[in-house]
Amino acid sequence: MLSIGLTGGIASGKSLMSQRFRELGAVVIDADQLARDVVAPGTAGLASVAKEFGPGVLQEDGSLDRPVLGALVFADQRKLAALNAIVHPLVRAAAAVLKSAAEADAIVVQDIPLLIETGQGAHFHLVVVVDAPVEQRMARMVANRGMSPVEAVARMDAQATDIERKAGADVIIDNSGTPESALVALDELWNSRLAPFAANLAANRCAVSQGPAVIVAPNPAWAEQGARLCARIMLAAGQNAVAVEHIGSTSIAGLSAKDVIDLQLLVRDLSDADAVTSALAQAGFPHRSGQWWDNGHDFAGGSVAQRWEKRFHNAADPGRPVNLHVRVAGSPGAVLALEFRNWLRADSIARKDYESLKRRVATEHCADADTAGYAQAKEGYFATAVPKLLEWLRQTGQA
């Protein structure tokens, strides 16, 4: 199933998006509702809250007095943390039960106000953030929820900043305009990305990538995208993973590149690479059949000398092309990928030369049906680049 995390600042419009997700056919799990359920009268959660904060947070009928509790915790970060330590594990357990009951091909959307704050982003295939300016959200809280400006500020201060939420977002839905505009954006996301992504996951297939290589200007967002993807892959691979790294052109600031994120998962041996195949597929990175080897370069002589074994995966997500190379830690292919990245990050002349090559080769293959010819045409470059890389390693004391 496709698992989506939905979040946003208070009064940003998550409820509006959740309702549309339901209308589109998603299974929506509302963390706010679960947070109320787990502290309902007679629950262990409510007993724990009363023990932590005293009987004053209970109404005469024994139910939770939310305004009283809110006044306590949103004025004191330590008390808020204590409340979250009680409620969050209960909510996650309840959400897991609901998610496990969904169909295998479902799109499950978990509406979680504190998704970013609680570091849950890596547990989802995508994180969707609903965004609206602070001033607009404050006006909504005062007008629609009866809060004072002071109360509204306290609620916002208890959450992540807009910058932090955007850094954790794979998709941002702008809800600063009319509700209709935000719903149109969500519909487009569903049709062009989420529904195809879910279908690819169910079929255990990679997203189709067609057309020639297109070199685009450097995108500062590539680094954050790579970091989010690395975290998901590390979580999926578990104990079989040694490390996950962002490699390739998109990992090098200032370098024009194809809009494809290349990642390297390091494992201890190839049996571990095979052992994580299913988990990687479930996380959104199916194995690409027939991709078993690197073109190798002999570090001793700098020429193409051998072929190094690896495993290769692509993203099932049509909205974010990814190449995932699974290599043994310390193997020639793994070392070359990482050191080539480090060299281009450090050497502006080498970086400029490589970009010139990429642009020239892309132009030569601009009429191709795919990127295979472009990739093959670059191979000769590496035979001459490896000696330069080795010289840089020696000069910097790394070889």
Protein Blocks (a to p, Z undefined) as FASTA:
>chain_A
ZZddddddehilpmmmmmmmmmnopacddfklmmmmmmgghiaklmmmmmmnojklpcfk
opacfklmmmmmmmomklmmmmmmmmmmmmmmmmmmmmmmpcfkbccddddfklmmnopm
mmpfbdcdddddfklmmmmmmmmnopafklmmmmmmmpccfklmmmmpcbdcdfkbcfkl
mmmmmmmmmmmmmmmmmmmmmnopacddedjdddddddfklmmmmmmmmmmmmmmnmmmp
mbdcdedjklpghiacddddddddddfblklmmmmmmmmmmnopacdehiabdcdddfkn
opafbdcdddddddfblklccddddddehiaklmmmmmmmmmmmmmmklmmmmmmmmmmm
mmmmmmpmblklmmmmmmmmmmmmmmmmmmmmmmnopZZ
